[in-house]
């Protein structure tokens, strides 16, 4: 780890102004940033820790929408009675991220902002059609994820919370990389009054993406049988030592069926 | 003492220390004025070093010294050695290139040591290491063991043309050829025994500390055999004479073989401590462990088994290419030769065996002994052959094995080993019952109803442990004897210190060796301390590997107890004023036959030290005895493991559903610890079969260099094991023990792959059987068979 200055602002406004005065990285749990810094793969002159900002934490339900603070840990989401009641599949997703250490430090905001192509939350945010709220604006999920480790966020922009419309049903099925337990393939399916949204993580060469063919088929007939004619295109999927693109494509189909139930 | 002695499942004495965080590992030790070493390692698999510019690094804050191979050479520090000479079939000695601790002119694998930076703090050493400017002329790399010998391949060492270290063989080729010519059936298989990264929980570490006042060196190191480390560092590498070099291996957190070897890092740290006049500490990071700890296995084999019409085996032949990596590690040459081919007879009567092994260099991390060391590779060959032969000839795999079991002992195999005892059918019968083999068909049908494939696989393994009779291994090329030493120091009040040359790095010697003392001397285990791992305390020892500490190490302790009892009887006879041959010793008490005189062990110890009651002309004061025990034979643990797997046809995921193990380890000192060894061994074997596998890309980059990509087995990957024992006591050592540390890792890979191929209905899959590999194999099931 290279030397850096550590900042722990007590409010969102302080954090935002700190970002304007120093060049640095936001720390939102640190489950990616800290290991990368320890390996000297990431370097930051300043680290601005969002951990003290209470306004960014917690889950509340307002009408038909769930509001999840960006600094809410995976463990909190997994155990939240509100989430379990409103979107039980989301609590289940959070409950199988990483291991207990990761779940007690890692946050939804950190995970989504990092947009690692193998993590779970982006699939949920995209499938749920959530809104990503920052200290500057509101961004629709469909506009947020722009590629591997890439998002619509500006350098000085801080995610504050997510607004997740409560769907009729939501399920996330993950095929874990045997070694890392990140998603080799993860498929999230949200069924809403306005249609079905399907998002795939772990597999796409450009990160999380929607499976529009499957959405159309399921929109017409929400059943595994409806997917029989849906072909999973392997041409834009990742290939690595754990899973080549054709196997990933096959797993997308399997996980999709299991998510539909 | 039966509640504490041999056979009692006593809880481990050392665990209080370990589970409360009070273990003393090398990294826990800090010396006054300590500096920190960071190694500059090669990013290339094969390259000529054209220059090393250390000027910027030397100017970096906190740097105490930077050294390269030139500095080692200038101080006449020798290279690392391989301690077992193998001769090729044409009689020529193996062809080994030099193995400098810091590269001289060339690097030969990713992670090879180029320079060491010593600084005041670890962070400063890391900062400076990044400023060491090494210019490389990158060369093509030889990576694949199967093709490294081909013409036109890059040459790893000029000394080994064609990257061939040796072309060794064992057995009677003519007899085997004749057997195959007349066989009714020949089964032939191609196998890859995948390369493994040991990944002990504690990474390797070293602290070198030079004392200018006494002109002595001390090295704390994560070693399974500190005396061997001292011998090599002293006599071969030339750090200092043995009496000027103390090697301490304190608590060590797992080794699995990878901490037997004498590596560059400890060599450099102890040498550099004199150069900088300060203690020098190095602790491996996990990624360094992936690159620089010796790997295991990595064989490519073609094997054939010949049967007569009745199903009796008439011959076996195997041809193996063994990847030794870029340099010969300490015992690398012996693992795929004398620790491998002599085990190919398995538990079977095989009249003719012939095995050829080419040891080859590649631009990869050196390969050496890893839990089982040669014996898992041999078991994989014979047990895969047995299963496939049974399938091809329509025989039940259990009964086919039984038909060929050795039943008469002693049994001389055609490949060196003389099995002393065993009852293979007893293990098989017990395992079949325990596994409920007869109901397998019902379970398979239930799996099929869920859309899953179920398979069952056997592995009837044998291993040669208790390594090893010194004259025997000497005749085969070993550079050392493989006896063990013990010294028993009885204190005046009757408490005991046992000094042993064995080394405990997870085995539980502090408990099991104390149990041996409890049985033999009647002293409770909490009055016994086991001292090990320090060359200044223990005179000499050969360390712990090859399941040798019970059979050899504890046997030495037994021999020393016999001397203690003999001396005690002389002291007791004098005290009780009876003849020496009138004194009996039992359960901690000396008694004079035909009288009511008796003395406790403690009373005799006290009298031995106060020395008031005997003639010093006849009896020396004190009660301390030592023994060097050299085993008469290897020991031959054996057993039958049965794996049952269920494969999810949609994803290719293999679930290990049931595991049955019936092992014959002879006499058990602590059954609980033995079971723990079996659990860990099976998990490692399942890991090899399902999850683990070091992979290099074509340029020689290790692409599985972290736990993100290299999959270690976790608790959830294995079922609750169904383990029982049988026992035929070993006749060649005083305890009747055989050794248990490697059995699971030896048995499990074959059982797993036999189960998976049984489920698939074909043999076209290699380890590790990852979900993707199984999914691809599922596509190869003939359409009819899949219905």
HADDOCK unambig.tbl for C-alpha pairs under 7 A between the chains (distance, minus, plus):
assign (segid A and resid 178 and name CA) (segid B and resid 711 and name CA) 6.30 0.50 0.50
assign (segid A and resid 179 and name CA) (segid B and resid 707 and name CA) 6.23 0.50 0.50
assign (segid A and resid 179 and name CA) (segid B and resid 708 and name CA) 5.50 0.50 0.50
assign (segid A and resid 179 and name CA) (segid B and resid 709 and name CA) 5.48 0.50 0.50
assign (segid A and resid 179 and name CA) (segid B and resid 710 and name CA) 5.83 0.50 0.50
assign (segid A and resid 179 and name CA) (segid B and resid 711 and name CA) 4.01 0.50 0.50
assign (segid A and resid 179 and name CA) (segid B and resid 712 and name CA) 6.91 0.50 0.50
assign (segid A and resid 180 and name CA) (segid B and resid 707 and name CA) 6.55 0.50 0.50
assign (segid A and resid 180 and name CA) (segid B and resid 708 and name CA) 4.36 0.50 0.50
assign (segid A and resid 180 and name CA) (segid B and resid 709 and name CA) 6.49 0.50 0.50
assign (segid A and resid 243 and name CA) (segid B and resid 772 and name CA) 6.18 0.50 0.50
assign (segid A and resid 247 and name CA) (segid B and resid 772 and name CA) 6.70 0.50 0.50
assign (segid A and resid 251 and name CA) (segid B and resid 651 and name CA) 6.58 0.50 0.50
assign (segid A and resid 254 and name CA) (segid B and resid 650 and name CA) 6.67 0.50 0.50
